[in-house]
Amino acid sequence: MNWRHEYKKLLWITGLFLLAYFLPTDAETFRYAVIDAFTLAKWYAREHVILCLIPAFFIAGVISVFISQQAIIKYLGSKAKKWGSYSMASVSGTILAVCSCTVLPLFASIYKRGAGLGPAVAFLYSGPAINILAIILTARILGPSLGIARVVGAVSFSIVIGLMMQFLFRHENKNKEQNLPLPQSDESKPLWQTAFHFFVLVGILVFANWGKPADGSSVWMLLYHYKWWITAFLGLLFALSLVVVLELNVIPVLLGTGLTAAMALIFDQQPLVPFITAVIITSTLISRRKGEPQEWMQATWAFTKQILPLLAAGVVVAGFLLGSPEGGNGIIPADWISGLVGGNSLFANFFASVVGAFMYFATLTEIPILQGLIANGMGKGPALALLLAGPALSLPNMLVIRSVMGSKKTIVFVLLVVIIATLTGLIYGML
């Protein structure tokens, strides 16, 4: 018998027993924190899993199956021209209106397909940090100077952190390149077909999650008003792609499209119903067709199995510690946080960066949260620090990153984000 292994089990059992024995269930703060943990889980499930994560998983599957490893290594590999690979990765967020969790399957896919650590990390950071709508709303609601600082900070951040990660783990990255299987030189499909299929899915992800802007007279409001019509049009293009690109039988695709349209007419005030119908039909059609369609479904399911359980656990823990976006309090009171980020001290910027790194922000929710904190005395420097650390990181996000690139790289990535956000906030606050 391996006694060392058995002692570990005993320690786990003892620890869980002591945790249960001393749970402060009589304390009101503890009870509210438990409720808020599940409130956040419920909110996340309703607001982000169906419209954000499911399309992201399918897009990750497309990257894994349809975009050749050769192309990823050519444009994002560590041997690619740095100005090209980092420029491409650092501005990716302008077309992806995603949060720190939705970007994860996309990051995992390009990293596993051979992207260099630096460009992959730059993509991981920039995806949630610089989507165009968030930048515009930041400038409108929190002020032009903070909006400009967010753009400059986020783009330069992603490049600097990517370069530093590439340098710090250059030996491990070299070993990874040597162990990669040699990519095939020929594409299975013409580039235009892969690009069409990919960008239709990205369009569905973007417009299905298009948030309501604060300015009711802007073009963004017009897009918000017609978001489901645009998503429906993209859905028709997606059906066309299933026939032309994936070569599925036209009759089942037409029947599925008709059923989805019927659901949209019957449940015209509940767009999730036709959306879920389309997801089920798509999954059924591609999983039954051998070859690339079935490989796409298998890759999508693999990313789902890897990422979703970790996200669920992370969301519950984040809700328990920091509360939910619906106004509840976690075990750490909100007034403690607002009281610690006033002024522009080194500690205030550091604390804002740490809180931002661990708190979960859905796309655009960081703006009203910061608006409330600034109204309660938060300094402009800590506000920028939280803006730079918050959207790109969260506790659920960290758990998944660890499963993709390991504990050491994850810890270094988080530390780099927190340190650089702190220093940037401190400098901005002094200007």
URJO-V878381 format. One record per pair of residues at least 4 apart in sequence whose ideal C-beta (glycine too) atoms are under 8 Angstrom apart, sorted by the first residue. I is the first residue (numbers start at 0). J is the second residue. If there is no record, write none. Layout:
i={I/I}
j={J/J}
This chain:
i={0/1/2/3/4/5/6/7/8/9/10/11/12/13/14/15/16/17/18/22/23/24/24/26/27/28/28/28/28/29/29/30/31/31/31/32/32/32/32/32/32/32/33/33/34/34/35/35/35/35/35/35/35/35/36/36/36/36/36/36/37/37/37/38/38/38/38/38/39/39/39/39/39/39/39/39/39/40/40/40/40/40/41/42/42/42/42/43/43/43/43/43/44/45/46/46/46/47/47/47/47/47/47/48/48/48/49/49/49/49/49/50/50/50/50/50/51/51/51/51/51/51/51/52/52/52/52/52/52/52/53/53/54/54/54/54/54/55/55/55/55/55/55/55/55/56/56/56/56/56/56/57/57/57/57/57/58/58/58/58/58/58/58/59/59/59/59/59/59/59/59/60/60/60/60/60/60/60/60/61/61/61/61/61/61/61/62/62/62/62/62/62/62/63/63/63/63/63/64/64/64/64/65/65/65/65/65/65/65/66/66/66/66/66/67/67/67/67/67/68/68/68/68/68/68/68/69/69/69/69/70/70/71/71/71/71/71/71/72/72/72/72/72/72/72/73/74/74/74/74/75/75/75/75/75/75/75/75/75/75/75/76/76/76/76/76/76/77/77/77/77/77/77/77/77/78/78/79/79/79/79/80/81/81/82/83/84/84/84/84/85/85/85/85/85/85/85/85/86/87/87/88/88/88/88/88/88/88/89/89/89/89/89/89/90/90/90/91/91/91/91/92/92/92/92/92/92/92/92/93/93/93/94/94/94/95/95/95/95/95/95/95/96/96/96/96/96/96/96/96/96/96/97/97/97/97/97/97/97/97/98/98/98/98/98/98/99/99/99/99/99/99/99/99/99/99/100/100/100/100/100/100/101/101/101/101/102/102/102/102/102/103/103/103/103/103/103/103/103/104/104/104/104/105/105/105/106/106/106/106/106/106/106/107/107/107/107/107/107/108/108/108/109/109/109/110/110/110/110/110/111/113/113/113/114/114/114/115/115/115/116/116/116/116/116/116/116/116/116/116/117/117/117/117/117/118/118/119/119/120/120/120/120/120/120/120/121/121/121/121/121/122/122/123/123/123/124/124/124/124/124/124/124/124/125/125/125/125/126/126/127/127/127/128/128/128/128/128/128/128/129/129/129/129/129/129/129/130/130/131/132/132/132/132/132/132/133/133/133/133/133/133/134/134/134/134/135/135/135/135/136/136/136/136/136/137/137/137/137/137/137/138/138/138/138/138/139/139/139/140/140/140/140/141/141/141/141/141/141/141/142/143/144/145/145/145/145/145/146/147/148/148/148/149/149/149/149/150/151/152/152/152/152/152/152/153/153/154/155/156/156/156/156/156/156/157/158/159/159/160/160/160/160/160/161/162/163/163/164/164/164/164/164/165/165/167/168/168/168/169/170/171/172/173/174/175/186/186/187/188/188/188/189/190/191/192/192/192/193/193/194/195/195/195/195/196/196/196/196/197/198/199/199/199/199/199/200/200/201/202/202/202/203/203/203/203/203/204/205/206/206/206/206/206/207/207/207/208/209/209/209/210/210/210/211/211/212/212/212/212/214/214/215/216/217/218/219/220/221/222/222/225/226/227/227/228/229/230/230/230/231/231/232/233/234/234/234/234/235/235/236/237/237/238/238/238/238/238/239/240/240/241/241/241/241/241/241/242/242/242/242/245/245/245/245/245/247/247/247/247/247/247/248/249/250/251/251/252/252/253/254/255/255/255/255/255/256/257/258/258/258/259/259/259/259/259/260/260/261/262/262/262/262/263/263/263/263/265/266/266/266/270/271/272/273/274/275/276/277/278/279/280/281/282/282/283/284/284/285/285/285/285/286/286/286/287/288/288/289/290/291/292/293/294/295/296/297/298/299/300/301/302/303/304/305/305/305/306/306/306/307/308/309/309/309/309/309/310/310/310/310/311/311/312/312/312/313/313/313/313/313/313/313/313/313/314/314/314/315/316/316/317/317/317/317/317/317/317/318/318/318/319/319/320/320/320/320/320/321/321/321/321/321/321/322/322/322/322/322/322/323/324/324/324/328/328/331/331/332/333/334/335/336/336/336/336/337/337/337/337/337/338/339/339/339/340/340/340/340/340/340/340/340/340/340/341/341/341/341/341/342/342/343/343/343/343/343/343/343/343/343/343/344/345/345/345/346/347/347/347/347/348/348/348/348/348/348/348/348/348/348/349/349/349/349/350/350/351/351/351/351/351/351/351/351/351/351/352/352/352/352/352/352/352/352/352/352/352/353/353/353/354/354/354/355/355/355/355/355/355/355/355/355/355/356/356/356/356/356/356/356/356/357/357/357/358/358/358/359/359/359/359/360/360/360/360/360/360/362/364/365/365/365/365/365/366/367/368/369/369/369/369/369/370/371/372/372/372/373/373/373/377/377/378/378/379/379/379/380/380/380/380/380/380/380/381/381/381/382/382/383/383/383/383/383/383/384/384/384/384/384/384/385/385/385/386/387/387/387/387/387/387/388/388/388/388/389/391/391/392/392/392/392/393/394/395/396/397/397/397/398/399/400/400/400/400/401/401/401/404/404/405/406/407/408/409/410/411/412/413/414/415/416/417/418/419/420/421/422/423/424/425/426}
j={5/5/6/7/8/9/10/11/12/13/14/15/16/17/18/19/20/21/22/29/29/29/30/30/31/32/328/330/332/33/330/34/35/327/328/36/319/320/322/328/329/330/37/319/38/327/39/318/319/322/323/327/328/329/40/315/316/318/319/329/41/315/318/42/318/323/325/327/43/314/315/317/318/322/323/324/359/44/311/314/315/318/45/46/323/324/325/47/48/314/359/361/48/49/50/51/361/51/52/98/100/101/361/52/53/307/53/271/274/275/278/54/207/208/271/274/55/97/98/100/101/204/208/56/100/101/104/306/307/310/57/278/58/200/203/204/207/59/97/101/102/103/104/105/204/60/104/299/302/303/306/61/200/281/295/299/62/104/105/197/200/201/204/63/104/105/107/108/298/299/302/64/108/295/296/297/298/299/302/65/66/193/196/197/200/295/66/71/105/108/109/112/197/108/111/112/298/302/291/294/295/298/187/188/193/196/197/291/295/70/71/112/193/197/71/182/183/186/187/72/112/113/179/180/182/183/73/182/183/184/74/186/75/76/109/112/113/114/76/78/79/113/114/179/182/79/79/83/84/87/79/84/87/88/109/113/114/115/118/119/122/84/113/114/115/118/176/115/116/117/118/165/172/173/176/115/176/83/84/115/118/84/85/162/86/87/88/115/117/118/89/117/118/121/157/158/161/162/90/91/118/118/119/121/122/125/157/161/121/125/154/157/158/161/125/129/154/95/122/125/126/97/125/126/127/128/129/130/153/129/130/131/130/201/205/102/105/126/130/201/204/205/130/131/132/133/204/205/208/209/210/362/101/102/105/126/127/130/204/362/102/127/360/361/362/390/103/127/359/360/390/391/392/393/395/396/310/359/393/395/396/399/105/127/204/362/106/122/123/126/127/107/123/306/310/396/399/400/403/108/302/303/306/109/122/126/110/119/122/123/126/400/403/111/302/305/306/399/403/112/298/302/114/119/122/114/116/119/403/404/403/176/179/182/118/119/122/119/165/172/120/161/164/165/168/171/172/175/404/408/121/161/162/164/165/122/161/123/161/124/157/160/161/164/165/412/125/157/158/160/161/126/157/391/400/412/128/153/156/157/160/161/391/416/129/153/154/157/130/391/362/390/391/149/153/156/157/387/390/391/133/134/149/150/153/154/157/134/362/135/136/209/210/212/219/363/137/362/363/365/366/390/138/146/149/150/139/146/212/219/140/212/213/363/366/141/145/146/149/366/386/142/143/145/146/147/146/213/214/213/366/367/370/145/146/366/369/370/373/382/146/147/148/149/379/382/383/386/150/151/152/383/427/153/383/386/387/154/155/156/383/386/387/423/427/157/387/158/159/160/387/416/419/420/423/161/162/163/419/164/412/415/416/419/165/166/167/415/168/408/411/412/415/169/172/411/172/408/411/173/174/175/176/177/178/179/190/193/291/192/193/244/193/194/195/196/243/244/197/244/198/199/236/240/244/200/240/244/245/201/202/203/233/236/237/240/204/237/205/206/229/233/207/230/233/234/237/208/209/222/226/229/230/233/226/230/274/362/222/223/226/223/362/363/220/223/217/219/220/223/219/220/220/220/221/222/223/224/225/226/229/229/230/231/270/232/233/234/270/274/235/263/236/237/238/256/259/277/239/256/240/241/281/242/252/253/255/256/243/244/245/245/247/252/281/284/285/246/247/249/252/285/288/291/292/295/251/252/284/285/288/292/252/253/254/255/284/256/284/257/258/259/277/280/281/284/260/261/262/276/280/263/273/276/277/280/264/273/265/266/272/273/276/267/270/272/273/272/270/272/273/274/275/276/277/278/279/280/281/282/283/284/285/286/296/287/288/292/292/293/295/296/292/293/296/293/292/293/293/294/295/296/297/298/299/300/301/302/303/304/305/306/307/308/309/399/402/310/399/402/311/312/313/395/398/399/402/314/395/398/399/315/395/316/395/398/317/359/393/394/395/396/397/398/399/318/359/395/319/320/394/321/357/358/359/393/394/395/322/323/329/329/330/329/330/331/357/394/329/331/354/357/358/359/326/327/328/329/331/333/327/361/364/368/332/333/335/336/336/337/338/339/340/350/354/372/341/372/375/376/377/376/346/347/350/347/350/351/354/372/377/378/381/382/385/347/376/377/378/381/347/378/347/348/378/379/380/381/424/425/428/429/348/349/421/425/350/351/378/380/381/352/380/381/384/420/421/422/424/425/428/353/384/417/421/354/381/355/377/381/382/384/385/388/420/421/424/356/384/385/387/388/416/417/418/420/421/424/357/388/417/358/385/389/360/365/384/385/386/387/388/389/392/420/388/389/392/393/413/416/417/420/392/393/394/389/393/394/393/394/395/396/364/365/368/389/390/393/390/368/369/385/386/389/390/370/371/372/373/377/382/385/386/374/375/377/382/385/377/379/382/381/382/382/428/383/427/428/384/424/425/426/427/428/429/385/424/428/386/424/387/420/423/424/427/428/388/420/421/423/424/425/389/420/424/390/391/416/419/420/423/424/392/416/417/420/393/396/416/396/397/413/416/397/398/399/400/401/409/413/402/403/404/408/409/412/405/406/409/408/409/409/410/411/412/413/414/415/416/417/418/419/420/421/422/423/424/425/426/427/428/429/430}
